[in-house]
Amino acid sequence: MVYDQGPSFAAARAWWVLRYVGLEDVRVLDGGLAAWKRAGLPTSTAVPDPAPGSYSVSSGHLPVLDAQQAARVAREGSLLDARALERFTGSREPVDPVAGHIPGALSAPTTDNVTGDGTFRTGPDLRRRFLDLGVAATGPVGVYCGSGVTAAHELLALQEAGIEAALYVGSWSDWVSDPSRPVATGP
């Protein structure tokens, strides 16, 4: 079980990393610690002393994309940009030296995966959301964000929606590191 304060952005990244290295039964506490406390469930400040484990990790248990593959997914399938709309359109870029998005990508802000209380929308609701955004019924699906963190939340939402997708781990920061790669702005 992984969790954060809510709405599970960091927890989803931990979920993805743990699954990527081969752990299969990884769960995210929906809504994080905030939802746990709202439900009146107990908390503790005691630090546990877990027994040593013997699991050996190995990479590659989830699909990933590099920049070239992300561009192909944008052309042949659905590449979702999980950043806020203003970063996608290029009207605001607080982190990277170049604003905009990968040409052909669809704006799909991660914040729209959750309800007002920070818990995930239902699987069917998430599926409708992604289909309404233009995720193709056929063809590959990929996700990126600024640096690969909130895109993991999008991947978890896509899984709940029954849609398989791959992560462009380097995300926007990697994309703009090569000035020969095209950049789109606007909606």
Backbone bond lengths (Angstrom), bond angles and torsions (degrees), N, CA, C in turn:
res aa  C-N    CA-C-N  psi(-1)  N-CA   C-N-CA  omega(-1)  CA-C   N-CA-C  phi
1 M - - - 1.457 - - 1.515 108.08 -
2 V 1.310 115.96 130.18 1.462 120.75 173.97 1.523 108.29 -122.14
3 Y 1.313 115.36 148.72 1.458 119.73 179.00 1.513 109.39 -155.73
4 D 1.314 114.84 164.71 1.458 122.15 173.63 1.524 106.18 -137.41
5 Q 1.310 117.39 -163.56 1.464 120.02 178.52 1.522 111.87 -69.41
6 G 1.322 118.23 -18.58 1.452 123.95 -176.24 1.509 108.28 106.55
7 P 1.270 120.30 145.16 1.465 130.73 8.98 1.526 115.52 -93.89
8 S 1.288 117.95 38.60 1.463 124.35 170.30 1.522 115.61 80.95
9 F 1.332 119.04 20.58 1.465 119.74 177.39 1.530 110.80 -64.71
10 A 1.324 117.93 -51.93 1.463 121.10 179.23 1.529 110.65 -68.31
11 A 1.307 117.49 -38.11 1.464 120.73 179.20 1.519 111.02 -62.78
12 A 1.324 117.04 -38.53 1.466 120.27 178.51 1.525 110.62 -65.07
13 R 1.320 117.10 -36.42 1.474 119.61 176.73 1.526 109.61 -65.18
14 A 1.332 118.00 -42.49 1.467 120.62 176.48 1.528 109.97 -62.08
15 W 1.336 117.36 -41.77 1.474 122.35 177.13 1.519 110.10 -56.20
16 W 1.345 116.13 -47.10 1.463 119.88 -177.89 1.535 110.83 -65.50
17 V 1.323 117.60 -46.49 1.464 120.85 -178.77 1.528 110.52 -60.30
18 L 1.321 117.09 -46.08 1.466 120.32 -179.75 1.529 111.77 -63.28
19 R 1.320 117.06 -38.71 1.464 120.13 177.08 1.524 111.25 -70.53
20 Y 1.324 116.54 -36.67 1.462 121.16 179.40 1.530 111.67 -61.49
21 V 1.335 116.64 -34.39 1.469 120.10 -179.94 1.525 112.52 -91.30
22 G 1.326 117.44 8.65 1.454 120.00 169.28 1.508 118.28 111.16
23 L 1.319 119.15 -7.39 1.465 119.01 176.59 1.527 108.07 -75.38
24 E 1.302 116.88 128.90 1.469 119.78 -174.87 1.520 113.48 -96.38
25 D 1.305 118.17 -36.65 1.460 121.36 -175.42 1.527 110.26 -97.55
26 V 1.325 115.27 73.40 1.460 121.87 179.61 1.519 106.82 -114.28
27 R 1.302 115.97 128.80 1.468 120.73 -177.86 1.515 110.48 -124.71
28 V 1.331 115.09 149.64 1.456 122.19 178.04 1.520 107.73 -109.79
29 L 1.328 116.30 131.70 1.461 121.34 175.50 1.519 107.91 -71.31
30 D 1.309 116.80 109.51 1.459 122.53 -175.53 1.523 110.74 -61.32
31 G 1.316 115.86 119.22 1.460 120.83 -179.13 1.510 113.80 87.82
32 G 1.331 117.09 -5.95 1.452 121.75 175.59 1.521 114.33 68.26
33 L 1.315 114.07 -163.21 1.457 121.42 -178.27 1.530 111.75 -60.90
34 A 1.327 116.30 -32.76 1.472 119.62 179.42 1.526 110.49 -60.52
35 A 1.335 117.28 -44.32 1.469 120.53 179.23 1.523 110.82 -67.34
36 W 1.334 116.75 -37.99 1.468 121.79 178.08 1.531 109.85 -58.97
37 K 1.333 115.40 -47.63 1.464 119.63 -179.46 1.527 111.49 -67.52
38 R 1.340 117.85 -39.76 1.471 120.40 177.38 1.523 111.41 -59.32
39 A 1.332 115.54 -32.01 1.471 120.18 179.61 1.523 111.57 -78.76
40 G 1.341 117.53 -2.92 1.463 120.95 178.56 1.512 113.77 75.27
41 L 1.310 117.93 21.45 1.458 121.60 -178.84 1.523 110.21 -83.39
42 P 1.330 116.94 153.44 1.467 120.08 -173.30 1.537 112.86 -72.24
43 T 1.329 115.07 150.04 1.461 121.84 172.88 1.519 108.11 -127.89
44 S 1.318 115.63 166.13 1.457 120.71 -179.24 1.524 108.74 -146.94
45 T 1.315 115.86 151.33 1.461 121.08 174.34 1.529 110.99 -101.72
46 A 1.320 117.01 1.42 1.462 120.83 179.56 1.531 109.45 -67.23
47 V 1.318 115.93 138.12 1.460 120.97 178.42 1.532 107.63 -93.00
48 P 1.335 117.63 118.93 1.468 119.49 -178.04 1.534 111.52 -70.73
49 D 1.305 115.97 158.22 1.457 122.51 176.96 1.530 107.34 -120.31
50 P 1.343 116.58 81.04 1.463 118.63 -175.44 1.529 112.38 -70.31
51 A 1.304 114.88 152.33 1.462 120.44 176.16 1.533 108.20 -71.50
52 P 1.321 117.08 146.39 1.465 119.73 177.52 1.525 110.55 -60.20
53 G 1.303 115.84 144.82 1.456 121.20 178.44 1.510 111.14 -102.76
54 S 1.308 115.19 177.06 1.464 119.35 -179.27 1.526 111.85 -129.89
55 Y 1.309 116.91 13.64 1.463 119.69 -178.01 1.525 110.81 -72.25
56 S 1.308 116.96 133.03 1.464 121.84 175.28 1.517 108.22 -104.00
57 V 1.315 115.90 125.63 1.457 119.97 -179.31 1.523 110.60 -86.64
58 S 1.303 114.44 151.65 1.463 121.63 172.69 1.523 106.90 -146.91
59 S 1.297 116.57 142.11 1.460 120.07 -174.64 1.521 112.09 -82.64
60 G 1.323 114.50 165.96 1.453 120.82 171.53 1.510 117.04 95.00
61 H 1.325 117.93 18.37 1.457 119.77 -178.19 1.523 113.73 -86.47
62 L 1.321 117.45 -4.08 1.465 122.67 174.61 1.525 107.93 -130.76
63 P 1.323 117.43 151.01 1.458 119.49 -178.83 1.527 112.41 -73.30
64 V 1.325 115.35 139.70 1.461 122.09 176.87 1.529 108.71 -129.88
65 L 1.321 113.90 160.12 1.461 121.18 178.55 1.517 109.60 -121.05
66 D 1.321 116.10 147.51 1.456 120.32 166.82 1.533 106.44 -99.68
67 A 1.327 117.42 -177.71 1.462 120.73 -175.94 1.524 112.15 -60.37
68 Q 1.309 117.39 -43.96 1.466 120.87 -179.50 1.529 110.87 -63.21
69 Q 1.311 116.80 -42.28 1.462 120.68 178.77 1.527 111.27 -67.66
70 A 1.344 117.44 -37.18 1.467 120.66 177.58 1.523 110.21 -62.08
71 A 1.322 117.34 -42.07 1.462 120.91 178.15 1.533 110.63 -62.79
72 R 1.328 116.47 -39.66 1.471 120.10 178.29 1.525 110.64 -64.82
73 V 1.344 117.23 -43.24 1.466 120.29 178.70 1.528 110.47 -61.70
74 A 1.327 117.04 -38.62 1.471 120.58 178.47 1.531 110.74 -62.34
75 R 1.323 117.61 -33.63 1.468 121.40 179.61 1.524 112.87 -82.23
76 E 1.327 117.38 -39.32 1.461 121.68 -169.60 1.519 115.06 -105.50
77 G 1.312 116.70 -8.62 1.465 120.21 -177.17 1.509 109.99 -148.32
78 S 1.322 116.07 -126.65 1.464 121.93 -178.50 1.519 109.50 -136.11
79 L 1.328 115.72 116.63 1.455 121.33 175.92 1.516 107.31 -109.08
80 L 1.326 116.31 116.00 1.458 121.96 -176.44 1.521 110.91 -96.53
81 D 1.315 116.09 131.86 1.464 123.27 174.78 1.521 106.72 -99.52
82 A 1.336 116.91 112.79 1.462 122.02 -173.13 1.530 113.56 -85.75
83 R 1.338 117.62 1.09 1.469 120.45 -178.40 1.528 110.74 -76.36
84 A 1.318 115.12 168.43 1.467 121.26 176.29 1.527 109.61 -60.17
85 L 1.320 116.58 151.14 1.464 122.42 -176.49 1.526 112.40 -54.71
86 E 1.340 118.38 -41.51 1.471 119.88 -177.95 1.530 112.01 -65.16
87 R 1.306 118.07 -28.38 1.466 120.34 174.98 1.523 109.69 -75.06
88 F 1.326 117.11 -40.81 1.466 121.53 178.10 1.528 110.76 -59.92
89 T 1.322 117.22 -47.18 1.463 120.61 -177.15 1.521 112.49 -73.12
90 G 1.317 117.01 -18.97 1.447 120.90 -178.95 1.516 113.46 90.56
91 S 1.327 117.82 6.43 1.461 119.96 -179.68 1.528 111.86 -76.76
92 R 1.347 116.56 -16.82 1.473 120.87 178.00 1.518 108.11 -152.98
93 E 1.326 116.61 130.37 1.462 121.52 176.42 1.523 108.86 -140.36
94 P 1.336 116.92 96.37 1.461 120.90 -175.39 1.532 115.13 -81.85
95 V 1.325 118.49 -9.24 1.461 120.01 -171.85 1.527 113.01 -118.00
96 D 1.308 117.17 -52.91 1.462 121.40 -172.31 1.524 112.11 -94.54
97 P 1.340 117.12 158.97 1.467 120.59 -177.17 1.526 114.60 -73.63
98 V 1.333 117.36 -12.45 1.461 122.21 -179.00 1.524 108.49 -127.37
99 A 1.323 116.23 135.67 1.465 121.57 179.55 1.524 110.22 -100.78
100 G 1.322 116.17 152.89 1.459 121.51 176.55 1.512 111.65 130.11
101 H 1.347 114.98 -155.27 1.461 119.88 -178.92 1.523 110.43 -147.53
102 I 1.310 115.55 169.22 1.459 121.54 177.04 1.524 107.63 -69.92
103 P 1.336 118.21 128.56 1.470 120.09 179.98 1.529 111.69 -54.53
104 G 1.321 114.94 131.74 1.462 121.34 -179.81 1.514 114.46 92.11
105 A 1.327 117.13 -9.80 1.474 120.42 -179.59 1.531 110.33 -71.54
106 L 1.320 115.11 156.72 1.464 122.77 177.28 1.523 108.97 -107.89
107 S 1.313 117.44 136.08 1.458 121.04 176.76 1.526 109.48 -75.37
108 A 1.331 115.44 123.60 1.467 121.76 -178.90 1.521 108.93 -144.00
109 P 1.341 118.41 71.00 1.467 120.27 -175.53 1.527 112.80 -54.51
110 T 1.319 114.76 130.72 1.458 121.76 -179.16 1.522 112.47 -55.86
111 T 1.326 116.52 -33.97 1.464 119.66 -177.95 1.527 112.24 -59.95
112 D 1.328 117.82 -20.80 1.463 120.79 179.47 1.525 112.94 -81.33
113 N 1.334 117.59 -0.27 1.469 120.97 176.85 1.519 112.08 -81.12
114 V 1.322 116.70 -13.39 1.464 120.54 -172.94 1.521 111.33 -119.75
115 T 1.310 115.01 160.50 1.463 122.41 176.90 1.525 109.09 -86.71
116 G 1.303 116.37 179.16 1.463 121.41 -179.74 1.510 114.32 -59.51
117 D 1.330 117.90 -25.49 1.469 119.51 -179.91 1.530 112.52 -92.79
118 G 1.343 116.96 6.91 1.456 120.45 176.14 1.515 115.39 86.38
119 T 1.331 118.05 5.16 1.467 120.66 176.18 1.531 109.02 -94.00
120 F 1.323 115.23 155.80 1.460 120.06 179.75 1.526 111.71 -63.42
121 R 1.321 115.21 144.29 1.457 120.05 169.66 1.524 107.36 -65.34
122 T 1.313 118.29 162.36 1.464 121.09 -178.79 1.525 110.56 -66.05
123 G 1.318 116.39 158.54 1.465 121.40 178.18 1.520 112.71 -53.89
124 P 1.346 118.56 -50.61 1.464 119.07 178.61 1.530 112.93 -62.24
125 D 1.333 117.34 -36.71 1.457 120.66 178.24 1.526 110.62 -66.52
126 L 1.327 116.77 -41.33 1.459 120.46 177.03 1.523 110.57 -64.68
127 R 1.314 117.47 -39.83 1.469 120.15 178.56 1.527 110.33 -61.05
128 R 1.344 116.67 -45.25 1.470 120.33 176.82 1.516 110.78 -59.74
129 R 1.328 115.84 -42.61 1.466 120.13 179.40 1.522 110.87 -56.70
130 F 1.328 116.95 -50.94 1.460 120.21 -176.71 1.525 111.79 -67.70
131 L 1.310 117.56 -39.36 1.475 119.34 177.58 1.525 110.37 -65.81
132 D 1.334 117.25 -39.64 1.466 121.09 177.38 1.523 112.02 -64.49
133 L 1.334 117.01 -30.10 1.463 120.96 177.83 1.523 112.19 -73.66
134 G 1.333 116.09 -15.54 1.457 120.00 179.24 1.505 115.14 109.20
135 V 1.341 117.59 12.23 1.457 119.18 175.91 1.522 107.64 -63.16
136 A 1.314 115.50 122.71 1.463 121.21 -175.72 1.522 110.95 -70.25
137 A 1.317 115.22 144.06 1.466 120.79 177.31 1.527 109.94 -66.99
138 T 1.317 116.97 -27.10 1.462 121.62 175.91 1.518 108.37 -124.88
139 G 1.296 115.96 161.21 1.462 120.74 -179.20 1.507 110.78 97.85
140 P 1.314 115.54 161.87 1.460 119.81 -177.70 1.529 112.26 -71.43
141 V 1.330 115.20 153.94 1.459 122.11 176.36 1.525 107.42 -125.13
142 G 1.317 115.63 133.66 1.461 121.53 177.66 1.515 109.76 -134.22
143 V 1.317 115.67 162.20 1.461 121.60 -178.09 1.524 108.95 -138.60
144 Y 1.325 115.56 141.97 1.456 121.18 170.74 1.518 108.87 -145.09
145 C 1.318 115.94 167.40 1.467 122.14 175.15 1.519 106.54 -143.16
146 G 1.319 118.36 -138.95 1.451 119.98 178.11 1.516 112.35 -80.30
147 S 1.331 115.58 -47.43 1.462 119.75 -177.93 1.525 113.02 -138.94
148 G 1.310 118.26 14.09 1.460 121.59 175.66 1.510 115.72 95.63
149 V 1.331 118.75 4.60 1.464 120.42 -177.49 1.537 111.04 -88.02
150 T 1.327 117.94 -60.67 1.470 118.37 -177.63 1.524 111.88 -70.90
151 A 1.323 117.43 -19.36 1.470 119.12 175.14 1.524 110.64 -63.23
152 A 1.324 117.39 -29.04 1.465 120.11 176.97 1.527 110.30 -63.90
153 H 1.324 117.50 -35.41 1.467 121.78 175.99 1.530 109.36 -63.24
154 E 1.327 115.43 -41.04 1.469 120.68 177.90 1.528 110.24 -62.83
155 L 1.335 116.63 -40.65 1.469 120.01 178.12 1.520 111.60 -63.05
156 L 1.327 116.53 -40.20 1.464 119.74 177.44 1.527 110.18 -64.17
157 A 1.324 117.46 -41.57 1.468 121.15 177.08 1.524 110.57 -63.65
158 L 1.330 116.92 -41.82 1.467 120.41 177.69 1.526 110.69 -62.50
159 Q 1.330 117.05 -39.84 1.467 119.64 177.40 1.526 110.21 -61.38
160 E 1.335 116.07 -44.41 1.466 119.86 178.24 1.527 111.38 -62.04
161 A 1.337 115.51 -28.55 1.468 120.82 179.10 1.527 112.07 -84.50
162 G 1.332 117.20 -4.35 1.461 120.59 179.92 1.522 113.14 79.48
163 I 1.330 117.16 25.94 1.469 121.78 -178.58 1.525 108.83 -117.80
164 E 1.333 116.38 122.27 1.463 120.83 179.05 1.515 109.46 -79.56
165 A 1.334 115.88 140.42 1.450 120.41 -179.32 1.521 110.04 -151.26
166 A 1.330 114.41 160.57 1.461 122.04 177.74 1.526 109.23 -114.96
167 L 1.322 116.05 154.19 1.463 122.30 -179.30 1.524 110.69 -101.53
168 Y 1.322 115.51 128.49 1.468 120.57 167.28 1.518 104.68 -85.39
169 V 1.320 115.79 95.62 1.456 122.30 -171.25 1.528 111.70 -60.53
170 G 1.314 117.78 -44.71 1.456 120.81 -179.16 1.515 113.33 -66.05
171 S 1.311 116.14 -28.59 1.459 124.61 175.80 1.524 112.58 53.06
172 W 1.333 116.60 -155.48 1.457 121.86 -173.49 1.528 112.50 -58.08
173 S 1.330 117.01 -38.52 1.464 119.87 -179.77 1.528 111.24 -59.64
174 D 1.324 116.84 -39.57 1.464 120.39 177.12 1.527 110.26 -72.11
175 W 1.325 117.23 -43.68 1.460 121.42 -177.14 1.526 111.01 -55.18
176 V 1.319 117.21 -47.86 1.468 120.20 -176.02 1.526 113.14 -81.63
177 S 1.326 117.95 -2.51 1.464 119.99 177.18 1.528 111.61 -72.46
178 D 1.332 116.88 -15.53 1.462 122.05 177.37 1.528 108.10 -112.87
179 P 1.340 118.24 107.43 1.465 120.68 -175.59 1.520 113.93 -64.40
180 S 1.341 118.82 -12.18 1.464 119.48 178.22 1.525 112.53 -80.67
181 R 1.330 117.77 -11.68 1.467 119.98 179.84 1.523 109.72 -78.87
182 P 1.329 117.02 137.65 1.464 119.81 -178.66 1.522 112.29 -71.71
183 V 1.319 115.89 151.55 1.458 123.14 179.42 1.514 107.82 -129.21
184 A 1.320 116.97 132.65 1.464 122.01 175.61 1.518 108.80 -107.23
185 T 1.321 116.23 150.86 1.459 122.04 174.62 1.518 108.34 -130.59
186 G 1.311 115.87 167.60 1.466 120.95 -177.71 1.506 111.43 85.76
187 P 1.318 115.57 179.39 1.475 119.24 -177.60 1.512 114.70 -66.60
